Amino acid sequence: MILTKRAYDPPEKKDGARFLVDRLWPRGIKKEDLKIEDWLKEIAPSHELRKQYKHDPEHWSEFKRKYFSELKEHKDEIARLKERAKDGTVTLVYAARDTEHNNAEALREYLEKPDHR
């Protein structure tokens, strides 16, 4: 199972293995408080894509299309997350305020679709 959760929400046991999937560290949070297994900044959207999108829901489909294209370059990291999800719960941690239109939600969708390899 793959979940998503804001970095500012407290970690819970049900989160399972937690991975930060943002390129930048969440403001105001200490590393020990985030309780992540790893920081996978290399699979976060590129700086250029982040700047282009600006968390605008009107561009959500375009953002996902471009982000999915970027993710094809990170097969090892994607495979690692998929394997961990087979063994138990994986939570993708992100800092964005929008809980529906963020890179963690897009990444979860990418990981759960069988046609993304």
C-alpha positions as CSV (number, residue, x, y, z in Angstrom):
1,M,0.0,0.0,0.0
2,I,1.2,3.5,-0.9
3,L,0.1,6.5,1.1
4,T,0.9,10.2,1.0
5,K,1.3,12.5,4.0
6,R,2.3,16.1,4.6
7,A,5.7,16.5,6.3
8,Y,4.0,18.7,8.9
9,D,1.6,16.0,10.0
10,P,2.9,13.8,12.8
11,P,4.4,10.4,11.9
12,E,2.3,7.4,12.9
13,K,3.0,3.7,13.1
14,K,0.6,3.0,10.3
15,D,2.7,5.1,7.9
16,G,5.1,2.2,7.5
17,A,8.3,3.1,5.7
18,R,8.4,6.9,5.2
19,F,10.3,8.5,2.3
20,L,10.6,12.2,1.7
21,V,10.0,12.8,-2.0
22,D,10.6,16.6,-2.2
23,R,13.7,18.2,-3.7
24,L,13.9,20.7,-0.8
25,W,13.8,19.9,2.9
26,P,10.5,21.0,4.6
27,R,10.9,24.3,6.3
28,G,11.1,24.3,10.1
29,I,11.3,20.5,10.5
30,K,14.2,18.8,12.2
31,K,15.5,15.6,10.6
32,E,14.9,13.5,13.7
33,D,11.3,14.7,13.8
34,L,10.4,13.7,10.3
35,K,11.2,10.0,10.9
36,I,11.9,9.1,7.3
37,E,13.8,6.0,6.0
38,D,15.3,8.0,3.2
39,W,15.2,11.3,1.4
40,L,14.6,10.6,-2.3
41,K,15.2,14.0,-3.7
42,E,16.4,12.6,-7.0
43,I,12.9,11.4,-7.9
44,A,11.3,14.8,-7.0
45,P,10.2,17.0,-9.9
46,S,13.1,18.9,-11.5
47,H,13.6,22.5,-10.4
48,E,12.4,23.7,-13.8
49,L,9.2,21.7,-13.6
50,R,8.5,22.9,-10.1
51,K,8.9,26.5,-11.1
52,Q,6.7,26.0,-14.2
53,Y,3.9,24.3,-12.3
54,K,3.8,26.5,-9.2
55,H,1.2,24.2,-7.6
56,D,-1.5,25.4,-10.0
57,P,-4.3,22.8,-10.2
58,E,-5.2,24.1,-13.7
59,H,-1.9,22.6,-14.9
60,W,-2.2,19.4,-13.0
61,S,-2.5,17.1,-16.0
62,E,0.4,18.7,-17.8
63,F,2.5,18.6,-14.6
64,K,1.9,14.9,-14.3
65,R,2.7,14.2,-17.9
66,K,6.0,16.0,-17.6
67,Y,6.8,14.5,-14.2
68,F,6.0,11.0,-15.3
69,S,8.4,11.5,-18.2
70,E,11.1,12.6,-15.7
71,L,10.5,9.6,-13.5
72,K,11.4,7.2,-16.4
73,E,15.0,8.3,-15.8
74,H,14.9,6.9,-12.2
75,K,14.1,3.3,-12.7
76,D,16.1,2.0,-9.8
77,E,14.5,4.3,-7.2
78,I,11.0,3.6,-8.6
79,A,11.7,-0.2,-8.4
80,R,12.9,0.2,-4.8
81,L,9.7,2.0,-3.8
82,K,7.5,-0.6,-5.6
83,E,9.4,-3.4,-3.8
84,R,9.0,-1.8,-0.4
85,A,5.3,-1.3,-1.1
86,K,5.0,-5.1,-1.8
87,D,6.4,-5.8,1.7
88,G,4.2,-3.3,3.6
89,T,3.0,0.3,3.7
90,V,5.1,3.0,2.2
91,T,4.3,6.7,2.9
92,L,5.5,9.4,0.5
93,V,6.1,12.5,2.5
94,Y,5.8,16.0,1.0
95,A,5.7,19.6,2.2
96,A,3.1,21.2,-0.2
97,R,-0.1,22.6,1.2
98,D,-2.3,21.2,-1.5
99,T,-3.1,17.7,-0.4
100,E,-4.5,16.7,-3.8
101,H,-2.2,18.3,-6.4
102,N,1.4,17.6,-5.3
103,N,4.3,15.6,-6.5
104,A,3.7,12.8,-3.9
105,E,0.2,12.2,-5.2
106,A,1.5,12.1,-8.7
107,L,4.3,9.8,-7.7
108,R,1.8,7.5,-5.9
109,E,-0.3,7.4,-9.1
110,Y,2.8,6.6,-11.2
111,L,3.9,3.8,-8.8
112,E,0.4,2.2,-8.7
113,K,-0.1,2.1,-12.5
114,P,1.2,-1.2,-14.0
115,D,2.0,0.5,-17.3
116,H,4.7,2.7,-15.7
117,R,7.8,0.6,-15.6
